[in-house]
């Protein structure tokens, strides 16, 4: 199975041979602008060949299956027209945002602000509450970006990298 390798801000990627663990830093600038996933075959100095996928995301994403809910207030906060809540399942998380599956058709659109709440499946059952902006909406799926990008959310950061 192909390993996922992240493209760094300087358009390089670090490939680590699964056979000998030797790192190899390579310029991947010619692949950085592609809209489709890029699969490469890397040859290590030890002679081992292995497949990798280049990932252009800025932050690592962790695949999860966490239940939660969202709250959407339509209209200005000082005079809201209506408030909606709905259930969701968090499918993946990063330090920048999350991707979710919605249990019902959404009443919000791209650019709307929501509050999401879910519990991590860590030993403390940590409660995460975030204000988010909707970045994309599908039939029963959505992508949210956190409104404030903390320099480091210790609970979420620890969870993501364990």
Secondary structure as the mmCIF struct_conf table of DSSP 4:
data_model
#
loop_
_struct_conf.conf_type_id
_struct_conf.id
_struct_conf.beg_label_comp_id
_struct_conf.beg_label_asym_id
_struct_conf.beg_label_seq_id
_struct_conf.end_label_comp_id
_struct_conf.end_label_asym_id
_struct_conf.end_label_seq_id
HELX_LH_PP_P HELX_LH_PP_P1 UNK A 2 UNK A 2
STRN STRN1 UNK A 3 UNK A 6
HELX_LH_PP_P HELX_LH_PP_P2 UNK A 7 UNK A 8
TURN_TY1_P TURN_TY1_P1 UNK A 9 UNK A 10
BEND BEND1 UNK A 11 UNK A 11
STRN STRN2 UNK A 12 UNK A 16
TURN_TY1_P TURN_TY1_P2 UNK A 18 UNK A 20
STRN STRN3 UNK A 23 UNK A 27
HELX_RH_AL_P HELX_RH_AL_P1 UNK A 29 UNK A 32
TURN_TY1_P TURN_TY1_P3 UNK A 33 UNK A 33
BEND BEND2 UNK A 35 UNK A 36
STRN STRN4 UNK A 38 UNK A 43
TURN_TY1_P TURN_TY1_P4 UNK A 45 UNK A 46
BEND BEND3 UNK A 47 UNK A 47
STRN STRN5 UNK A 49 UNK A 55
BEND BEND4 UNK A 58 UNK A 59
STRN STRN6 UNK A 62 UNK A 74
BEND BEND5 UNK A 75 UNK A 75
HELX_RH_3T_P HELX_RH_3T_P1 UNK A 77 UNK A 79
BEND BEND6 UNK A 81 UNK A 81
STRN STRN7 UNK A 82 UNK A 93
BEND BEND7 UNK A 95 UNK A 96
STRN STRN8 UNK A 97 UNK A 102
BEND BEND8 UNK A 103 UNK A 104
BEND BEND9 UNK A 107 UNK A 107
TURN_TY1_P TURN_TY1_P5 UNK A 110 UNK A 111
STRN STRN9 UNK A 113 UNK A 119
BEND BEND10 UNK A 122 UNK A 122
TURN_TY1_P TURN_TY1_P6 UNK A 123 UNK A 124
STRN STRN10 UNK A 127 UNK A 137
BEND BEND11 UNK A 139 UNK A 140
STRN STRN11 UNK A 141 UNK A 146
BEND BEND12 UNK A 147 UNK A 148
BEND BEND13 UNK A 151 UNK A 151
HELX_RH_AL_P HELX_RH_AL_P2 UNK A 154 UNK A 160
TURN_TY1_P TURN_TY1_P7 UNK A 161 UNK A 161
#
